[in-house]
Amino acid sequence: MSNDLADLIAKELAAYSDEVTEEVDKIAEQVADETVDELKETSPKRYGKYRRSWKKKKLANG
């Protein structure tokens, strides 16, 4: 009985963890997009190459 309960709790926690990870990844992606846009808008405009060079790069999950 206690093993069944422990297994059930572990499965639910794993599912919750996956949901949280997905949501955090979505939010991080959105923040990265907004940050790149803001950097492009506020960077010096003299020739534009520096301004256009801002990119985002995903290094790892989580």
PDB file of N, CA, C and O in Angstrom, chain B, residues numbered from 101:
ATOM      1  N   MET B 101       0.815  -1.197   0.000  1.00  0.00           N
ATOM      2  CA  MET B 101       0.000   0.000   0.000  1.00  0.00           C
ATOM      3  C   MET B 101       0.865   1.271   0.000  1.00  0.00           C
ATOM      4  O   MET B 101       0.597   2.205  -0.756  1.00  0.00           O
ATOM      5  N   SER B 102       1.881   1.301   0.834  1.00  0.00           N
ATOM      6  CA  SER B 102       2.704   2.511   0.916  1.00  0.00           C
ATOM      7  C   SER B 102       3.533   2.711  -0.356  1.00  0.00           C
ATOM      8  O   SER B 102       3.796   3.847  -0.750  1.00  0.00           O
ATOM      9  N   ASN B 103       3.945   1.616  -1.000  1.00  0.00           N
ATOM     10  CA  ASN B 103       4.673   1.738  -2.263  1.00  0.00           C
ATOM     11  C   ASN B 103       3.780   2.295  -3.356  1.00  0.00           C
ATOM     12  O   ASN B 103       4.225   3.093  -4.180  1.00  0.00           O
ATOM     13  N   ASP B 104       2.518   1.877  -3.366  1.00  0.00           N
ATOM     14  CA  ASP B 104       1.575   2.392  -4.353  1.00  0.00           C
ATOM     15  C   ASP B 104       1.375   3.893  -4.174  1.00  0.00           C
ATOM     16  O   ASP B 104       1.342   4.649  -5.145  1.00  0.00           O
ATOM     17  N   LEU B 105       1.242   4.306  -2.933  1.00  0.00           N
ATOM     18  CA  LEU B 105       1.055   5.725  -2.639  1.00  0.00           C
ATOM     19  C   LEU B 105       2.305   6.516  -3.031  1.00  0.00           C
ATOM     20  O   LEU B 105       2.209   7.594  -3.619  1.00  0.00           O
ATOM     21  N   ALA B 106       3.465   5.977  -2.703  1.00  0.00           N
ATOM     22  CA  ALA B 106       4.717   6.650  -3.049  1.00  0.00           C
ATOM     23  C   ALA B 106       4.878   6.751  -4.561  1.00  0.00           C
ATOM     24  O   ALA B 106       5.318   7.782  -5.069  1.00  0.00           O
ATOM     25  N   ASP B 107       4.528   5.696  -5.282  1.00  0.00           N
ATOM     26  CA  ASP B 107       4.615   5.720  -6.742  1.00  0.00           C
ATOM     27  C   ASP B 107       3.661   6.749  -7.333  1.00  0.00           C
ATOM     28  O   ASP B 107       4.016   7.477  -8.260  1.00  0.00           O
ATOM     29  N   LEU B 108       2.457   6.805  -6.794  1.00  0.00           N
ATOM     30  CA  LEU B 108       1.459   7.764  -7.270  1.00  0.00           C
ATOM     31  C   LEU B 108       1.932   9.198  -7.032  1.00  0.00           C
ATOM     32  O   LEU B 108       1.814  10.053  -7.909  1.00  0.00           O
ATOM     33  N   ILE B 109       2.461   9.447  -5.849  1.00  0.00           N
ATOM     34  CA  ILE B 109       2.964  10.786  -5.535  1.00  0.00           C
ATOM     35  C   ILE B 109       4.129  11.144  -6.454  1.00  0.00           C
ATOM     36  O   ILE B 109       4.207  12.269  -6.946  1.00  0.00           O
ATOM     37  N   ALA B 110       5.028  10.201  -6.685  1.00  0.00           N
ATOM     38  CA  ALA B 110       6.174  10.452  -7.559  1.00  0.00           C
ATOM     39  C   ALA B 110       5.728  10.763  -8.984  1.00  0.00           C
ATOM     40  O   ALA B 110       6.284  11.656  -9.622  1.00  0.00           O
ATOM     41  N   LYS B 111       4.738  10.043  -9.488  1.00  0.00           N
ATOM     42  CA  LYS B 111       4.228  10.295 -10.843  1.00  0.00           C
ATOM     43  C   LYS B 111       3.596  11.674 -10.945  1.00  0.00           C
ATOM     44  O   LYS B 111       3.816  12.393 -11.920  1.00  0.00           O
ATOM     45  N   GLU B 112       2.812  12.041  -9.940  1.00  0.00           N
ATOM     46  CA  GLU B 112       2.158  13.352  -9.958  1.00  0.00           C
ATOM     47  C   GLU B 112       3.186  14.479  -9.875  1.00  0.00           C
ATOM     48  O   GLU B 112       3.057  15.496 -10.556  1.00  0.00           O
ATOM     49  N   LEU B 113       4.199  14.293  -9.044  1.00  0.00           N
ATOM     50  CA  LEU B 113       5.245  15.315  -8.945  1.00  0.00           C
ATOM     51  C   LEU B 113       6.031  15.439 -10.243  1.00  0.00           C
ATOM     52  O   LEU B 113       6.412  16.542 -10.633  1.00  0.00           O
ATOM     53  N   ALA B 114       6.272  14.330 -10.907  1.00  0.00           N
ATOM     54  CA  ALA B 114       6.977  14.364 -12.191  1.00  0.00           C
ATOM     55  C   ALA B 114       6.141  15.089 -13.242  1.00  0.00           C
ATOM     56  O   ALA B 114       6.670  15.879 -14.025  1.00  0.00           O
ATOM     57  N   ALA B 115       4.840  14.821 -13.257  1.00  0.00           N
ATOM     58  CA  ALA B 115       3.954  15.497 -14.208  1.00  0.00           C
ATOM     59  C   ALA B 115       3.918  16.999 -13.930  1.00  0.00           C
ATOM     60  O   ALA B 115       3.967  17.809 -14.855  1.00  0.00           O
ATOM     61  N   TYR B 116       3.833  17.362 -12.659  1.00  0.00           N
ATOM     62  CA  TYR B 116       3.824  18.772 -12.275  1.00  0.00           C
ATOM     63  C   TYR B 116       5.136  19.440 -12.681  1.00  0.00           C
ATOM     64  O   TYR B 116       5.138  20.557 -13.198  1.00  0.00           O
ATOM     65  N   SER B 117       6.233  18.759 -12.447  1.00  0.00           N
ATOM     66  CA  SER B 117       7.544  19.289 -12.807  1.00  0.00           C
ATOM     67  C   SER B 117       7.646  19.535 -14.306  1.00  0.00           C
ATOM     68  O   SER B 117       8.191  20.553 -14.732  1.00  0.00           O
ATOM     69  N   ASP B 118       7.127  18.616 -15.103  1.00  0.00           N
ATOM     70  CA  ASP B 118       7.142  18.790 -16.561  1.00  0.00           C
ATOM     71  C   ASP B 118       6.324  20.002 -16.980  1.00  0.00           C
ATOM     72  O   ASP B 118       6.740  20.765 -17.852  1.00  0.00           O
ATOM     73  N   GLU B 119       5.154  20.180 -16.359  1.00  0.00           N
ATOM     74  CA  GLU B 119       4.301  21.329 -16.686  1.00  0.00           C
ATOM     75  C   GLU B 119       5.005  22.638 -16.348  1.00  0.00           C
ATOM     76  O   GLU B 119       4.985  23.587 -17.132  1.00  0.00           O
ATOM     77  N   VAL B 120       5.622  22.678 -15.179  1.00  0.00           N
ATOM     78  CA  VAL B 120       6.316  23.894 -14.749  1.00  0.00           C
ATOM     79  C   VAL B 120       7.486  24.192 -15.684  1.00  0.00           C
ATOM     80  O   VAL B 120       7.708  25.343 -16.059  1.00  0.00           O
ATOM     81  N   THR B 121       8.228  23.162 -16.057  1.00  0.00           N
ATOM     82  CA  THR B 121       9.368  23.342 -16.958  1.00  0.00           C
ATOM     83  C   THR B 121       8.920  23.895 -18.304  1.00  0.00           C
ATOM     84  O   THR B 121       9.557  24.798 -18.845  1.00  0.00           O
ATOM     85  N   GLU B 122       7.841  23.366 -18.844  1.00  0.00           N
ATOM     86  CA  GLU B 122       7.326  23.859 -20.124  1.00  0.00           C
ATOM     87  C   GLU B 122       6.910  25.321 -20.024  1.00  0.00           C
ATOM     88  O   GLU B 122       7.200  26.115 -20.919  1.00  0.00           O
ATOM     89  N   GLU B 123       6.233  25.673 -18.944  1.00  0.00           N
ATOM     90  CA  GLU B 123       5.765  27.050 -18.775  1.00  0.00           C
ATOM     91  C   GLU B 123       6.947  28.008 -18.612  1.00  0.00           C
ATOM     92  O   GLU B 123       6.946  29.100 -19.179  1.00  0.00           O
ATOM     93  N   VAL B 124       7.940  27.603 -17.848  1.00  0.00           N
ATOM     94  CA  VAL B 124       9.125  28.441 -17.659  1.00  0.00           C
ATOM     95  C   VAL B 124       9.859  28.628 -18.983  1.00  0.00           C
ATOM     96  O   VAL B 124      10.330  29.727 -19.279  1.00  0.00           O
ATOM     97  N   ASP B 125       9.961  27.570 -19.778  1.00  0.00           N
ATOM     98  CA  ASP B 125      10.615  27.683 -21.086  1.00  0.00           C
ATOM     99  C   ASP B 125       9.868  28.654 -22.001  1.00  0.00           C
ATOM    100  O   ASP B 125      10.493  29.437 -22.717  1.00  0.00           O
ATOM    101  N   LYS B 126       8.537  28.606 -21.978  1.00  0.00           N
ATOM    102  CA  LYS B 126       7.740  29.532 -22.793  1.00  0.00           C
ATOM    103  C   LYS B 126       7.979  30.975 -22.360  1.00  0.00           C
ATOM    104  O   LYS B 126       8.163  31.862 -23.193  1.00  0.00           O
ATOM    105  N   ILE B 127       7.975  31.198 -21.052  1.00  0.00           N
ATOM    106  CA  ILE B 127       8.176  32.551 -20.528  1.00  0.00           C
ATOM    107  C   ILE B 127       9.586  33.040 -20.851  1.00  0.00           C
ATOM    108  O   ILE B 127       9.768  34.198 -21.226  1.00  0.00           O
ATOM    109  N   ALA B 128      10.582  32.170 -20.709  1.00  0.00           N
ATOM    110  CA  ALA B 128      11.962  32.550 -21.017  1.00  0.00           C
ATOM    111  C   ALA B 128      12.105  32.912 -22.489  1.00  0.00           C
ATOM    112  O   ALA B 128      12.809  33.864 -22.827  1.00  0.00           O
ATOM    113  N   GLU B 129      11.452  32.170 -23.358  1.00  0.00           N
ATOM    114  CA  GLU B 129      11.481  32.462 -24.795  1.00  0.00           C
ATOM    115  C   GLU B 129      10.870  33.838 -25.075  1.00  0.00           C
ATOM    116  O   GLU B 129      11.400  34.613 -25.870  1.00  0.00           O
ATOM    117  N   GLN B 130       9.761  34.126 -24.417  1.00  0.00           N
ATOM    118  CA  GLN B 130       9.089  35.408 -24.609  1.00  0.00           C
ATOM    119  C   GLN B 130       9.971  36.561 -24.111  1.00  0.00           C
ATOM    120  O   GLN B 130      10.094  37.586 -24.782  1.00  0.00           O
ATOM    121  N   VAL B 131      10.576  36.389 -22.949  1.00  0.00           N
ATOM    122  CA  VAL B 131      11.446  37.434 -22.399  1.00  0.00           C
ATOM    123  C   VAL B 131      12.659  37.649 -23.300  1.00  0.00           C
ATOM    124  O   VAL B 131      13.077  38.786 -23.517  1.00  0.00           O
ATOM    125  N   ALA B 132      13.219  36.572 -23.819  1.00  0.00           N
ATOM    126  CA  ALA B 132      14.370  36.693 -24.722  1.00  0.00           C
ATOM    127  C   ALA B 132      13.985  37.466 -25.981  1.00  0.00           C
ATOM    128  O   ALA B 132      14.738  38.330 -26.430  1.00  0.00           O
ATOM    129  N   ASP B 133      12.822  37.161 -26.550  1.00  0.00           N
ATOM    130  CA  ASP B 133      12.359  37.887 -27.737  1.00  0.00           C
ATOM    131  C   ASP B 133      12.188  39.373 -27.441  1.00  0.00           C
ATOM    132  O   ASP B 133      12.615  40.219 -28.226  1.00  0.00           O
ATOM    133  N   GLU B 134      11.564  39.689 -26.308  1.00  0.00           N
ATOM    134  CA  GLU B 134      11.347  41.083 -25.940  1.00  0.00           C
ATOM    135  C   GLU B 134      12.672  41.806 -25.706  1.00  0.00           C
ATOM    136  O   GLU B 134      12.826  42.969 -26.079  1.00  0.00           O
ATOM    137  N   THR B 135      13.621  41.116 -25.089  1.00  0.00           N
ATOM    138  CA  THR B 135      14.923  41.716 -24.813  1.00  0.00           C
ATOM    139  C   THR B 135      15.674  42.020 -26.099  1.00  0.00           C
ATOM    140  O   THR B 135      16.257  43.095 -26.236  1.00  0.00           O
ATOM    141  N   VAL B 136      15.666  41.089 -27.039  1.00  0.00           N
ATOM    142  CA  VAL B 136      16.335  41.312 -28.325  1.00  0.00           C
ATOM    143  C   VAL B 136      15.690  42.491 -29.049  1.00  0.00           C
ATOM    144  O   VAL B 136      16.389  43.339 -29.604  1.00  0.00           O
ATOM    145  N   ASP B 137      14.373  42.546 -29.045  1.00  0.00           N
ATOM    146  CA  ASP B 137      13.682  43.662 -29.694  1.00  0.00           C
ATOM    147  C   ASP B 137      14.069  44.993 -29.059  1.00  0.00           C
ATOM    148  O   ASP B 137      14.319  45.974 -29.760  1.00  0.00           O
ATOM    149  N   GLU B 138      14.118  45.023 -27.725  1.00  0.00           N
ATOM    150  CA  GLU B 138      14.471  46.263 -27.034  1.00  0.00           C
ATOM    151  C   GLU B 138      15.922  46.664 -27.326  1.00  0.00           C
ATOM    152  O   GLU B 138      16.216  47.841 -27.533  1.00  0.00           O
ATOM    153  N   LEU B 139      16.816  45.687 -27.340  1.00  0.00           N
ATOM    154  CA  LEU B 139      18.215  45.988 -27.652  1.00  0.00           C
ATOM    155  C   LEU B 139      18.366  46.524 -29.068  1.00  0.00           C
ATOM    156  O   LEU B 139      19.145  47.448 -29.301  1.00  0.00           O
ATOM    157  N   LYS B 140      17.638  45.959 -30.003  1.00  0.00           N
ATOM    158  CA  LYS B 140      17.706  46.440 -31.383  1.00  0.00           C
ATOM    159  C   LYS B 140      17.182  47.865 -31.499  1.00  0.00           C
ATOM    160  O   LYS B 140      17.703  48.661 -32.281  1.00  0.00           O
ATOM    161  N   GLU B 141      16.154  48.186 -30.723  1.00  0.00           N
ATOM    162  CA  GLU B 141      15.578  49.526 -30.784  1.00  0.00           C
ATOM    163  C   GLU B 141      16.469  50.571 -30.126  1.00  0.00           C
ATOM    164  O   GLU B 141      16.507  51.719 -30.570  1.00  0.00           O
ATOM    165  N   THR B 142      17.188  50.187 -29.072  1.00  0.00           N
ATOM    166  CA  THR B 142      17.950  51.172 -28.306  1.00  0.00           C
ATOM    167  C   THR B 142      19.434  51.206 -28.647  1.00  0.00           C
ATOM    168  O   THR B 142      20.163  52.045 -28.117  1.00  0.00           O
ATOM    169  N   SER B 143      19.895  50.321 -29.512  1.00  0.00           N
ATOM    170  CA  SER B 143      21.311  50.308 -29.900  1.00  0.00           C
ATOM    171  C   SER B 143      21.607  51.474 -30.838  1.00  0.00           C
ATOM    172  O   SER B 143      20.710  51.980 -31.513  1.00  0.00           O
ATOM    173  N   PRO B 144      22.871  51.896 -30.877  1.00  0.00           N
ATOM    174  CA  PRO B 144      23.251  52.993 -31.772  1.00  0.00           C
ATOM    175  C   PRO B 144      22.892  52.682 -33.229  1.00  0.00           C
ATOM    176  O   PRO B 144      22.980  51.538 -33.673  1.00  0.00           O
ATOM    177  N   LYS B 145      22.486  53.722 -33.959  1.00  0.00           N
ATOM    178  CA  LYS B 145      21.975  53.537 -35.324  1.00  0.00           C
ATOM    179  C   LYS B 145      22.968  53.975 -36.402  1.00  0.00           C
ATOM    180  O   LYS B 145      22.615  53.993 -37.581  1.00  0.00           O
ATOM    181  N   ARG B 146      24.158  54.316 -36.039  1.00  0.00           N
ATOM    182  CA  ARG B 146      25.083  54.950 -36.976  1.00  0.00           C
ATOM    183  C   ARG B 146      25.170  54.196 -38.302  1.00  0.00           C
ATOM    184  O   ARG B 146      24.849  54.760 -39.348  1.00  0.00           O
ATOM    185  N   TYR B 147      25.594  52.940 -38.277  1.00  0.00           N
ATOM    186  CA  TYR B 147      25.657  52.144 -39.504  1.00  0.00           C
ATOM    187  C   TYR B 147      24.634  51.016 -39.488  1.00  0.00           C
ATOM    188  O   TYR B 147      24.271  50.491 -40.541  1.00  0.00           O
ATOM    189  N   GLY B 148      24.170  50.645 -38.311  1.00  0.00           N
ATOM    190  CA  GLY B 148      23.121  49.645 -38.202  1.00  0.00           C
ATOM    191  C   GLY B 148      23.594  48.215 -38.043  1.00  0.00           C
ATOM    192  O   GLY B 148      22.814  47.352 -37.641  1.00  0.00           O
ATOM    193  N   LYS B 149      24.857  47.943 -38.348  1.00  0.00           N
ATOM    194  CA  LYS B 149      25.345  46.564 -38.261  1.00  0.00           C
ATOM    195  C   LYS B 149      25.313  46.071 -36.814  1.00  0.00           C
ATOM    196  O   LYS B 149      24.849  44.963 -36.548  1.00  0.00           O
ATOM    197  N   TYR B 150      25.798  46.878 -35.893  1.00  0.00           N
ATOM    198  CA  TYR B 150      25.778  46.515 -34.475  1.00  0.00           C
ATOM    199  C   TYR B 150      24.343  46.322 -34.010  1.00  0.00           C
ATOM    200  O   TYR B 150      24.032  45.375 -33.288  1.00  0.00           O
ATOM    201  N   ARG B 151      23.495  47.211 -34.424  1.00  0.00           N
ATOM    202  CA  ARG B 151      22.090  47.178 -34.024  1.00  0.00           C
ATOM    203  C   ARG B 151      21.401  45.912 -34.522  1.00  0.00           C
ATOM    204  O   ARG B 151      20.619  45.306 -33.789  1.00  0.00           O
ATOM    205  N   ARG B 152      21.678  45.513 -35.741  1.00  0.00           N
ATOM    206  CA  ARG B 152      21.039  44.325 -36.327  1.00  0.00           C
ATOM    207  C   ARG B 152      21.644  43.022 -35.825  1.00  0.00           C
ATOM    208  O   ARG B 152      21.065  41.955 -36.033  1.00  0.00           O
ATOM    209  N   SER B 153      22.789  43.088 -35.173  1.00  0.00           N
ATOM    210  CA  SER B 153      23.502  41.861 -34.802  1.00  0.00           C
ATOM    211  C   SER B 153      22.939  41.161 -33.570  1.00  0.00           C
ATOM    212  O   SER B 153      23.350  40.038 -33.278  1.00  0.00           O
ATOM    213  N   TRP B 154      22.026  41.772 -32.846  1.00  0.00           N
ATOM    214  CA  TRP B 154      21.486  41.143 -31.643  1.00  0.00           C
ATOM    215  C   TRP B 154      20.662  39.915 -32.004  1.00  0.00           C
ATOM    216  O   TRP B 154      19.754  39.982 -32.832  1.00  0.00           O
ATOM    217  N   LYS B 155      20.990  38.794 -31.372  1.00  0.00           N
ATOM    218  CA  LYS B 155      20.282  37.529 -31.583  1.00  0.00           C
ATOM    219  C   LYS B 155      20.072  36.861 -30.233  1.00  0.00           C
ATOM    220  O   LYS B 155      20.678  37.252 -29.235  1.00  0.00           O
ATOM    221  N   LYS B 156      19.221  35.865 -30.210  1.00  0.00           N
ATOM    222  CA  LYS B 156      19.067  35.059 -29.002  1.00  0.00           C
ATOM    223  C   LYS B 156      19.579  33.661 -29.300  1.00  0.00           C
ATOM    224  O   LYS B 156      19.563  33.204 -30.443  1.00  0.00           O
ATOM    225  N   LYS B 157      20.034  32.995 -28.253  1.00  0.00           N
ATOM    226  CA  LYS B 157      20.577  31.656 -28.421  1.00  0.00           C
ATOM    227  C   LYS B 157      20.185  30.822 -27.206  1.00  0.00           C
ATOM    228  O   LYS B 157      20.450  31.208 -26.067  1.00  0.00           O
ATOM    229  N   LYS B 158      19.568  29.703 -27.451  1.00  0.00           N
ATOM    230  CA  LYS B 158      19.166  28.821 -26.362  1.00  0.00           C
ATOM    231  C   LYS B 158      20.317  27.870 -26.068  1.00  0.00           C
ATOM    232  O   LYS B 158      20.743  27.112 -26.940  1.00  0.00           O
ATOM    233  N   LEU B 159      20.818  27.911 -24.845  1.00  0.00           N
ATOM    234  CA  LEU B 159      21.964  27.095 -24.476  1.00  0.00           C
ATOM    235  C   LEU B 159      21.556  25.738 -23.909  1.00  0.00           C
ATOM    236  O   LEU B 159      22.233  24.739 -24.152  1.00  0.00           O
ATOM    237  N   ALA B 160      20.447  25.691 -23.149  1.00  0.00           N
ATOM    238  CA  ALA B 160      20.017  24.430 -22.537  1.00  0.00           C
ATOM    239  C   ALA B 160      18.552  24.534 -22.133  1.00  0.00           C
ATOM    240  O   ALA B 160      18.000  25.631 -22.049  1.00  0.00           O
ATOM    241  N   ASN B 161      17.944  23.416 -21.892  1.00  0.00           N
ATOM    242  CA  ASN B 161      16.572  23.402 -21.381  1.00  0.00           C
ATOM    243  C   ASN B 161      16.589  23.642 -19.880  1.00  0.00           C
ATOM    244  O   ASN B 161      17.529  23.283 -19.171  1.00  0.00           O
ATOM    245  N   GLY B 162      15.482  24.281 -19.416  1.00  0.00           N
ATOM    246  CA  GLY B 162      15.334  24.431 -17.982  1.00  0.00           C
ATOM    247  C   GLY B 162      15.918  25.622 -17.392  1.00  0.00           C
ATOM    248  O   GLY B 162      15.831  25.816 -16.179  1.00  0.00           O
TER     249      GLY B 162
END
